[in-house]
Structures are given as structure tokens and as C-alpha cells.
Amino acid sequence: MWVDQKIEEHKHVLMASFGFQGLLKSKLKLPLILKIIREMPGSAIENVTIFFDELRERYLADSQFKQFRLSEVDRFISEEKSLVGLKVINN
């Protein structure tokens, strides 16, 4: 899938920080996510969901995230998805 390829291509940025605080601290992650979502065909709102479903799978498969409970990973994804969703709606 195209989104999975983009996540793999940019995993050094996308996997380096996570959650709301990670998006705020990273100068690269939020603009990169928005760029990927905007490049996807179809509805931007649907693309937010597709992107974060794929990113969640990456988080769960990554050894770095084994230290977190599933509920914590879901919270990170929810925080990121909410902020990105707001940015997409407001543009």
C-alpha cells in the first residue's frame, strides 16, 4: 500500500517521536504527515484515518513500543490523529 511505503520511507521521522508532545517537539513530523495525507488520493479526512491505522500497526510492530501498554500506544495515535485531523479540517 502507498501509505505503508511512505511510512517506511520516512520512518526515521515518523517513529522518532509520538503522541501530542512528540508532534509539538518535532519540527519535521507534523509537516511530513500533512504532506503525505495531502498527496493521497481521495478525501483528506478519510486519509487521516487510513494513515493513522497504518502508523498504529507500525508502532505495534516496532520493538521500541514494546515498553508501552496497548492503551498507551492507542492514546499516542489518538492524540496525533486528533491534532492532524484539526489541521486538515482547518486548511
MOPAC internal coordinates of N, CA, C and O (Angstrom, degrees):
PM7 1SCF
backbone

  N    0.0000 0     0.00 0     0.00 0    0    0    0
  C    1.4511 1     0.00 0     0.00 0    1    0    0
  C    1.5384 1   109.05 1     0.00 0    2    1    0
  O    1.2310 1   120.82 1   -36.15 1    3    2    1
  N    1.3002 1   116.03 1   143.85 1    3    2    1
  C    1.4622 1   122.51 1  -176.91 1    5    3    2
  C    1.5263 1   112.09 1   -57.47 1    6    5    3
  O    1.2310 1   120.09 1   136.11 1    7    6    5
  N    1.3300 1   117.43 1   -43.89 1    7    6    5
  C    1.4691 1   121.18 1  -178.33 1    9    7    6
  C    1.5205 1   110.02 1   -62.32 1   10    9    7
  O    1.2310 1   120.64 1   136.96 1   11   10    9
  N    1.3212 1   116.38 1   -43.04 1   11   10    9
  C    1.4582 1   120.86 1   179.35 1   13   11   10
  C    1.5259 1   110.80 1   -60.84 1   14   13   11
  O    1.2310 1   120.17 1   141.07 1   15   14   13
  N    1.3173 1   117.28 1   -38.93 1   15   14   13
  C    1.4666 1   121.08 1   177.38 1   17   15   14
  C    1.5249 1   111.06 1   -64.29 1   18   17   15
  O    1.2310 1   120.40 1   138.78 1   19   18   17
  N    1.3227 1   116.84 1   -41.22 1   19   18   17
  C    1.4696 1   120.78 1   179.18 1   21   19   18
  C    1.5236 1   110.97 1   -66.08 1   22   21   19
  O    1.2310 1   120.51 1   139.94 1   23   22   21
  N    1.3269 1   116.64 1   -40.06 1   23   22   21
  C    1.4634 1   119.69 1   177.73 1   25   23   22
  C    1.5238 1   109.71 1   -63.59 1   26   25   23
  O    1.2310 1   120.35 1   136.12 1   27   26   25
  N    1.3167 1   116.94 1   -43.88 1   27   26   25
  C    1.4666 1   120.70 1   178.01 1   29   27   26
  C    1.5272 1   110.83 1   -62.05 1   30   29   27
  O    1.2310 1   120.61 1   136.08 1   31   30   29
  N    1.3044 1   116.45 1   -43.92 1   31   30   29
  C    1.4636 1   122.04 1  -179.06 1   33   31   30
  C    1.5314 1   111.94 1   -61.16 1   34   33   31
  O    1.2310 1   120.34 1   145.84 1   35   34   33
  N    1.3161 1   116.96 1   -34.16 1   35   34   33
  C    1.4644 1   121.76 1  -175.51 1   37   35   34
  C    1.5278 1   112.85 1  -116.48 1   38   37   35
  O    1.2310 1   120.26 1  -154.84 1   39   38   37
  N    1.3312 1   117.11 1    25.16 1   39   38   37
  C    1.4596 1   119.88 1  -174.88 1   41   39   38
  C    1.5270 1   112.92 1   -62.52 1   42   41   39
  O    1.2310 1   119.85 1   151.86 1   43   42   41
  N    1.3202 1   117.89 1   -28.14 1   43   42   41
  C    1.4602 1   120.29 1   179.23 1   45   43   42
  C    1.5266 1   111.37 1   -61.93 1   46   45   43
  O    1.2310 1   119.71 1   150.99 1   47   46   45
  N    1.3125 1   118.15 1   -29.01 1   47   46   45
  C    1.4713 1   122.27 1   176.85 1   49   47   46
  C    1.5248 1   110.07 1   -91.40 1   50   49   47
  O    1.2310 1   120.42 1   133.61 1   51   50   49
  N    1.3209 1   116.81 1   -46.39 1   51   50   49
  C    1.4611 1   121.19 1  -173.14 1   53   51   50
  C    1.5213 1   113.31 1   -69.34 1   54   53   51
  O    1.2310 1   119.95 1   152.00 1   55   54   53
  N    1.3170 1   117.71 1   -28.00 1   55   54   53
  C    1.4624 1   121.08 1  -177.30 1   57   55   54
  C    1.5273 1   112.86 1  -100.49 1   58   57   55
  O    1.2310 1   119.91 1   176.96 1   59   58   57
  N    1.3054 1   117.77 1    -3.04 1   59   58   57
  C    1.4652 1   120.89 1  -175.34 1   61   59   58
  C    1.5237 1   113.05 1   -79.80 1   62   61   59
  O    1.2310 1   120.18 1   154.04 1   63   62   61
  N    1.3065 1   117.27 1   -25.96 1   63   62   61
  C    1.4625 1   121.28 1   178.93 1   65   63   62
  C    1.5192 1   107.37 1  -142.94 1   66   65   63
  O    1.2310 1   120.96 1   -23.25 1   67   66   65
  N    1.3231 1   115.78 1   156.75 1   67   66   65
  C    1.4553 1   117.34 1  -175.51 1   69   67   66
  C    1.5182 1   110.50 1  -154.27 1   70   69   67
  O    1.2310 1   121.67 1   -21.86 1   71   70   69
  N    1.3284 1   114.40 1   158.14 1   71   70   69
  C    1.4572 1   120.92 1  -177.63 1   73   71   70
  C    1.5225 1   111.57 1    79.44 1   74   73   71
  O    1.2310 1   121.41 1    -0.98 1   75   74   73
  N    1.3217 1   114.91 1   179.02 1   75   74   73
  C    1.4610 1   121.49 1  -178.45 1   77   75   74
  C    1.5202 1   111.37 1   -57.21 1   78   77   75
  O    1.2310 1   120.44 1   132.09 1   79   78   77
  N    1.3271 1   116.76 1   -47.91 1   79   78   77
  C    1.4673 1   120.50 1  -179.34 1   81   79   78
  C    1.5223 1   111.37 1   -63.28 1   82   81   79
  O    1.2310 1   120.32 1   142.85 1   83   82   81
  N    1.3158 1   117.00 1   -37.15 1   83   82   81
  C    1.4584 1   120.40 1   177.70 1   85   83   82
  C    1.5158 1   112.40 1   -62.55 1   86   85   83
  O    1.2310 1   120.91 1   139.94 1   87   86   85
  N    1.3319 1   115.87 1   -40.06 1   87   86   85
  C    1.4688 1   119.27 1   177.69 1   89   87   86
  C    1.5204 1   111.26 1   -66.66 1   90   89   87
  O    1.2310 1   120.69 1   141.62 1   91   90   89
  N    1.3223 1   116.30 1   -38.38 1   91   90   89
  C    1.4664 1   119.64 1  -179.51 1   93   91   90
  C    1.5253 1   111.98 1   -69.58 1   94   93   91
  O    1.2310 1   120.40 1   142.43 1   95   94   93
  N    1.3269 1   116.84 1   -37.57 1   95   94   93
  C    1.4653 1   121.00 1  -176.76 1   97   95   94
  C    1.5273 1   112.90 1   -78.21 1   98   97   95
  O    1.2310 1   120.61 1   148.41 1   99   98   97
  N    1.3113 1   116.43 1   -31.59 1   99   98   97
  C    1.4644 1   120.30 1  -178.64 1  101   99   98
  C    1.5201 1   110.17 1   -83.25 1  102  101   99
  O    1.2310 1   120.91 1   -50.95 1  103  102  101
  N    1.2985 1   115.86 1   129.05 1  103  102  101
  C    1.4639 1   120.27 1   176.93 1  105  103  102
  C    1.5323 1   111.10 1   -84.52 1  106  105  103
  O    1.2310 1   120.66 1   168.86 1  107  106  105
  N    1.3215 1   116.35 1   -11.14 1  107  106  105
  C    1.4593 1   120.79 1  -174.78 1  109  107  106
  C    1.5257 1   114.39 1  -105.78 1  110  109  107
  O    1.2310 1   120.21 1   146.41 1  111  110  109
  N    1.3288 1   117.20 1   -33.59 1  111  110  109
  C    1.4628 1   120.23 1  -168.80 1  113  111  110
  C    1.5258 1   113.27 1   -65.03 1  114  113  111
  O    1.2310 1   119.50 1   127.13 1  115  114  113
  N    1.3196 1   118.56 1   -52.87 1  115  114  113
  C    1.4650 1   120.72 1  -176.93 1  117  115  114
  C    1.5304 1   111.97 1   -60.73 1  118  117  115
  O    1.2310 1   119.26 1   130.78 1  119  118  117
  N    1.3396 1   119.03 1   -49.22 1  119  118  117
  C    1.4745 1   118.28 1   177.85 1  121  119  118
  C    1.5337 1   112.40 1   -60.06 1  122  121  119
  O    1.2310 1   120.25 1   144.27 1  123  122  121
  N    1.3303 1   117.12 1   -35.73 1  123  122  121
  C    1.4597 1   120.66 1   179.56 1  125  123  122
  C    1.5274 1   110.70 1   -66.67 1  126  125  123
  O    1.2310 1   120.32 1   134.30 1  127  126  125
  N    1.3261 1   116.99 1   -45.70 1  127  126  125
  C    1.4659 1   120.47 1   178.98 1  129  127  126
  C    1.5274 1   110.20 1   -60.53 1  130  129  127
  O    1.2310 1   120.49 1   134.11 1  131  130  129
  N    1.3185 1   116.66 1   -45.89 1  131  130  129
  C    1.4691 1   120.10 1   179.64 1  133  131  130
  C    1.5268 1   111.23 1   -61.17 1  134  133  131
  O    1.2310 1   120.27 1   140.15 1  135  134  133
  N    1.3198 1   117.08 1   -39.85 1  135  134  133
  C    1.4725 1   121.30 1   178.57 1  137  135  134
  C    1.5257 1   110.50 1   -62.88 1  138  137  135
  O    1.2310 1   120.60 1   133.95 1  139  138  137
  N    1.3261 1   116.46 1   -46.05 1  139  138  137
  C    1.4664 1   120.58 1  -179.75 1  141  139  138
  C    1.5276 1   110.05 1   -61.67 1  142  141  139
  O    1.2310 1   120.25 1   133.38 1  143  142  141
  N    1.3250 1   117.13 1   -46.62 1  143  142  141
  C    1.4660 1   121.15 1  -178.60 1  145  143  142
  C    1.5275 1   110.86 1   -62.71 1  146  145  143
  O    1.2310 1   120.30 1   139.26 1  147  146  145
  N    1.3061 1   117.04 1   -40.74 1  147  146  145
  C    1.4730 1   120.40 1  -179.60 1  149  147  146
  C    1.5293 1   112.52 1   -69.43 1  150  149  147
  O    1.2310 1   120.37 1   153.54 1  151  150  149
  N    1.3221 1   116.91 1   -26.46 1  151  150  149
  C    1.4673 1   120.59 1   178.78 1  153  151  150
  C    1.5241 1   112.58 1   -79.87 1  154  153  151
  O    1.2310 1   120.38 1   163.71 1  155  154  153
  N    1.3182 1   116.87 1   -16.29 1  155  154  153
  C    1.4590 1   120.88 1  -179.15 1  157  155  154
  C    1.5285 1   109.89 1   -74.14 1  158  157  155
  O    1.2310 1   120.21 1   -38.91 1  159  158  157
  N    1.3283 1   117.20 1   141.09 1  159  158  157
  C    1.4649 1   118.97 1   175.49 1  161  159  158
  C    1.5280 1   110.28 1   -72.05 1  162  161  159
  O    1.2310 1   120.75 1   -27.76 1  163  162  161
  N    1.3142 1   116.17 1   152.24 1  163  162  161
  C    1.4565 1   120.08 1   175.95 1  165  163  162
  C    1.5108 1   113.05 1    99.74 1  166  165  163
  O    1.2310 1   121.51 1    13.98 1  167  166  165
  N    1.3115 1   114.72 1  -166.02 1  167  166  165
  C    1.4562 1   122.98 1  -176.33 1  169  167  166
  C    1.5260 1   111.38 1   -70.61 1  170  169  167
  O    1.2310 1   120.64 1   -49.89 1  171  170  169
  N    1.3200 1   116.39 1   130.11 1  171  170  169
  C    1.4676 1   120.68 1  -179.84 1  173  171  170
  C    1.5233 1   111.19 1   -61.07 1  174  173  171
  O    1.2310 1   119.94 1   141.01 1  175  174  173
  N    1.3317 1   117.71 1   -38.99 1  175  174  173
  C    1.4665 1   120.79 1  -179.74 1  177  175  174
  C    1.5259 1   110.27 1   -64.88 1  178  177  175
  O    1.2310 1   120.17 1   135.06 1  179  178  177
  N    1.3215 1   117.27 1   -44.94 1  179  178  177
  C    1.4671 1   120.40 1   176.67 1  181  179  178
  C    1.5254 1   110.52 1   -63.31 1  182  181  179
  O    1.2310 1   120.42 1   143.50 1  183  182  181
  N    1.3163 1   116.80 1   -36.50 1  183  182  181
  C    1.4591 1   121.04 1   179.92 1  185  183  182
  C    1.5230 1   112.16 1   -65.12 1  186  185  183
  O    1.2310 1   120.13 1   147.45 1  187  186  185
  N    1.3261 1   117.36 1   -32.55 1  187  186  185
  C    1.4676 1   120.66 1   175.66 1  189  187  186
  C    1.5243 1   108.87 1   -60.15 1  190  189  187
  O    1.2310 1   120.45 1   133.26 1  191  190  189
  N    1.3203 1   116.75 1   -46.74 1  191  190  189
  C    1.4639 1   120.96 1   179.73 1  193  191  190
  C    1.5205 1   111.16 1   -63.49 1  194  193  191
  O    1.2310 1   120.17 1   134.07 1  195  194  193
  N    1.3182 1   117.29 1   -45.93 1  195  194  193
  C    1.4668 1   121.17 1   179.48 1  197  195  194
  C    1.5248 1   110.34 1   -59.94 1  198  197  195
  O    1.2310 1   120.49 1   133.00 1  199  198  197
  N    1.3271 1   116.67 1   -47.00 1  199  198  197
  C    1.4593 1   120.58 1  -178.89 1  201  199  198
  C    1.5308 1   110.83 1   -59.22 1  202  201  199
  O    1.2310 1   120.30 1   130.73 1  203  202  201
  N    1.3241 1   117.03 1   -49.27 1  203  202  201
  C    1.4602 1   119.36 1  -175.44 1  205  203  202
  C    1.5197 1   113.36 1   -73.85 1  206  205  203
  O    1.2310 1   119.34 1   155.38 1  207  206  205
  N    1.3286 1   118.87 1   -24.62 1  207  206  205
  C    1.4621 1   120.35 1   171.05 1  209  207  206
  C    1.5255 1   109.69 1   -63.54 1  210  209  207
  O    1.2310 1   120.73 1   136.65 1  211  210  209
  N    1.3240 1   116.21 1   -43.35 1  211  210  209
  C    1.4704 1   120.75 1   178.39 1  213  211  210
  C    1.5306 1   111.47 1   -67.76 1  214  213  211
  O    1.2310 1   120.51 1   137.29 1  215  214  213
  N    1.3244 1   116.64 1   -42.71 1  215  214  213
  C    1.4613 1   119.78 1  -179.32 1  217  215  214
  C    1.5242 1   110.75 1   -64.54 1  218  217  215
  O    1.2310 1   120.18 1   141.66 1  219  218  217
  N    1.3215 1   117.25 1   -38.34 1  219  218  217
  C    1.4684 1   121.43 1   177.38 1  221  219  218
  C    1.5309 1   110.02 1   -59.22 1  222  221  219
  O    1.2310 1   120.60 1   135.33 1  223  222  221
  N    1.3230 1   116.46 1   -44.67 1  223  222  221
  C    1.4639 1   120.10 1   178.26 1  225  223  222
  C    1.5271 1   110.87 1   -59.92 1  226  225  223
  O    1.2310 1   120.16 1   140.31 1  227  226  225
  N    1.3124 1   117.30 1   -39.69 1  227  226  225
  C    1.4673 1   121.70 1   177.51 1  229  227  226
  C    1.5211 1   110.87 1   -64.81 1  230  229  227
  O    1.2310 1   120.90 1   135.48 1  231  230  229
  N    1.3273 1   115.88 1   -44.52 1  231  230  229
  C    1.4653 1   119.71 1   178.15 1  233  231  230
  C    1.5283 1   109.98 1   -57.83 1  234  233  231
  O    1.2310 1   120.41 1   132.81 1  235  234  233
  N    1.3229 1   116.81 1   -47.19 1  235  234  233
  C    1.4630 1   120.79 1  -176.69 1  237  235  234
  C    1.5241 1   112.50 1   -66.24 1  238  237  235
  O    1.2310 1   120.02 1   150.44 1  239  238  237
  N    1.3147 1   117.57 1   -29.56 1  239  238  237
  C    1.4625 1   121.47 1  -179.21 1  241  239  238
  C    1.5274 1   112.91 1   -84.61 1  242  241  239
  O    1.2310 1   119.97 1   164.39 1  243  242  241
  N    1.3144 1   117.66 1   -15.61 1  243  242  241
  C    1.4603 1   122.05 1  -175.03 1  245  243  242
  C    1.5267 1   110.97 1   -84.21 1  246  245  243
  O    1.2310 1   120.36 1   -45.98 1  247  246  245
  N    1.3206 1   116.92 1   134.02 1  247  246  245
  C    1.4679 1   120.97 1  -178.08 1  249  247  246
  C    1.5260 1   112.57 1   -62.25 1  250  249  247
  O    1.2310 1   119.98 1   151.10 1  251  250  249
  N    1.3121 1   117.65 1   -28.90 1  251  250  249
  C    1.4682 1   121.87 1   178.66 1  253  251  250
  C    1.5306 1   111.03 1   -59.31 1  254  253  251
  O    1.2310 1   120.27 1   149.40 1  255  254  253
  N    1.3112 1   117.08 1   -30.60 1  255  254  253
  C    1.4601 1   121.58 1  -175.48 1  257  255  254
  C    1.5209 1   113.04 1   -90.81 1  258  257  255
  O    1.2310 1   119.78 1   176.60 1  259  258  257
  N    1.3279 1   118.03 1    -3.40 1  259  258  257
  C    1.4656 1   120.94 1   179.05 1  261  259  258
  C    1.5227 1   111.69 1   -64.45 1  262  261  259
  O    1.2310 1   120.23 1   158.62 1  263  262  261
  N    1.3287 1   117.17 1   -21.38 1  263  262  261
  C    1.4599 1   120.87 1   179.24 1  265  263  262
  C    1.5303 1   112.36 1   -74.34 1  266  265  263
  O    1.2310 1   120.06 1   166.53 1  267  266  265
  N    1.3221 1   117.49 1   -13.47 1  267  266  265
  C    1.4593 1   121.97 1  -177.79 1  269  267  266
  C    1.5251 1   110.73 1  -102.37 1  270  269  267
  O    1.2310 1   121.19 1   -33.17 1  271  270  269
  N    1.3286 1   115.33 1   146.83 1  271  270  269
  C    1.4587 1   120.08 1   173.06 1  273  271  270
  C    1.5289 1   108.33 1   -71.78 1  274  273  271
  O    1.2310 1   120.95 1   -21.85 1  275  274  273
  N    1.3139 1   115.79 1   158.15 1  275  274  273
  C    1.4628 1   121.26 1   178.97 1  277  275  274
  C    1.5262 1   110.70 1   -56.71 1  278  277  275
  O    1.2310 1   120.38 1   140.71 1  279  278  277
  N    1.3161 1   116.87 1   -39.29 1  279  278  277
  C    1.4713 1   120.07 1   179.87 1  281  279  278
  C    1.5269 1   111.53 1   -63.71 1  282  281  279
  O    1.2310 1   120.26 1   147.22 1  283  282  281
  N    1.3243 1   117.11 1   -32.78 1  283  282  281
  C    1.4671 1   120.27 1   177.77 1  285  283  282
  C    1.5305 1   111.13 1   -70.90 1  286  285  283
  O    1.2310 1   120.55 1   137.72 1  287  286  285
  N    1.3166 1   116.55 1   -42.28 1  287  286  285
  C    1.4661 1   120.38 1   177.39 1  289  287  286
  C    1.5267 1   109.32 1   -61.97 1  290  289  287
  O    1.2310 1   120.79 1   137.03 1  291  290  289
  N    1.3300 1   116.09 1   -42.97 1  291  290  289
  C    1.4687 1   119.66 1   178.16 1  293  291  290
  C    1.5253 1   111.36 1   -62.70 1  294  293  291
  O    1.2310 1   120.33 1   143.92 1  295  294  293
  N    1.3228 1   116.98 1   -36.08 1  295  294  293
  C    1.4660 1   120.13 1   177.20 1  297  295  294
  C    1.5288 1   110.64 1   -66.10 1  298  297  295
  O    1.2310 1   120.09 1   136.75 1  299  298  297
  N    1.3356 1   117.43 1   -43.25 1  299  298  297
  C    1.4679 1   120.66 1   177.36 1  301  299  298
  C    1.5294 1   110.27 1   -57.12 1  302  301  299
  O    1.2310 1   120.81 1   132.05 1  303  302  301
  N    1.3282 1   116.05 1   -47.95 1  303  302  301
  C    1.4637 1   120.99 1  -179.42 1  305  303  302
  C    1.5231 1   110.30 1   -62.78 1  306  305  303
  O    1.2310 1   120.37 1   136.21 1  307  306  305
  N    1.3121 1   116.90 1   -43.79 1  307  306  305
  C    1.4670 1   120.90 1  -179.72 1  309  307  306
  C    1.5240 1   111.53 1   -61.20 1  310  309  307
  O    1.2310 1   120.65 1   137.13 1  311  310  309
  N    1.3273 1   116.36 1   -42.87 1  311  310  309
  C    1.4673 1   120.50 1   179.02 1  313  311  310
  C    1.5240 1   111.06 1   -63.30 1  314  313  311
  O    1.2310 1   120.86 1   133.10 1  315  314  313
  N    1.3138 1   115.97 1   -46.90 1  315  314  313
  C    1.4651 1   120.25 1  -179.39 1  317  315  314
  C    1.5278 1   110.74 1   -64.54 1  318  317  315
  O    1.2310 1   120.83 1   134.71 1  319  318  317
  N    1.3207 1   116.02 1   -45.29 1  319  318  317
  C    1.4666 1   121.12 1  -178.50 1  321  319  318
  C    1.5253 1   110.97 1   -62.04 1  322  321  319
  O    1.2310 1   120.36 1   139.94 1  323  322  321
  N    1.3263 1   116.91 1   -40.06 1  323  322  321
  C    1.4690 1   120.65 1   179.67 1  325  323  322
  C    1.5198 1   111.51 1   -63.20 1  326  325  323
  O    1.2310 1   120.46 1   132.74 1  327  326  325
  N    1.3217 1   116.73 1   -47.26 1  327  326  325
  C    1.4609 1   120.16 1  -179.21 1  329  327  326
  C    1.5325 1   111.31 1   -64.97 1  330  329  327
  O    1.2310 1   120.70 1   135.37 1  331  330  329
  N    1.3110 1   116.26 1   -44.63 1  331  330  329
  C    1.4643 1   119.92 1   179.53 1  333  331  330
  C    1.5286 1   109.99 1   -65.14 1  334  333  331
  O    1.2310 1   120.21 1   138.63 1  335  334  333
  N    1.3223 1   117.21 1   -41.37 1  335  334  333
  C    1.4598 1   120.54 1   178.01 1  337  335  334
  C    1.5152 1   112.03 1   -58.26 1  338  337  335
  O    1.2310 1   120.56 1   137.62 1  339  338  337
  N    1.3270 1   116.54 1   -42.38 1  339  338  337
  C    1.4697 1   120.36 1   177.16 1  341  339  338
  C    1.5219 1   111.33 1   -62.94 1  342  341  339
  O    1.2310 1   120.59 1   137.69 1  343  342  341
  N    1.3195 1   116.48 1   -42.31 1  343  342  341
  C    1.4703 1   120.27 1   179.09 1  345  343  342
  C    1.5268 1   110.98 1   -63.07 1  346  345  343
  O    1.2310 1   120.55 1   139.05 1  347  346  345
  N    1.3257 1   116.56 1   -40.95 1  347  346  345
  C    1.4632 1   120.97 1  -179.21 1  349  347  346
  C    1.5283 1   110.13 1   -66.72 1  350  349  347
  O    1.2310 1   120.23 1   136.91 1  351  350  349
  N    1.3162 1   117.17 1   -43.09 1  351  350  349
  C    1.4672 1   121.37 1  -179.49 1  353  351  350
  C    1.5223 1   111.16 1   -64.88 1  354  353  351
  O    1.2310 1   120.31 1   141.80 1  355  354  353
  N    1.3233 1   117.02 1   -38.20 1  355  354  353
  C    1.4640 1   121.22 1  -175.82 1  357  355  354
  C    1.5241 1   113.97 1   -82.09 1  358  357  355
  O    1.2310 1   119.55 1   178.71 1  359  358  357
  N    1.3106 1   118.46 1    -1.29 1  359  358  357
  C    1.4750 1   120.66 1   179.00 1  361  359  358
  C    1.4900 1   111.91 1  -108.76 1  362  361  359
  O    1.2310 1   120.10 1   180.00 1  363  362  361

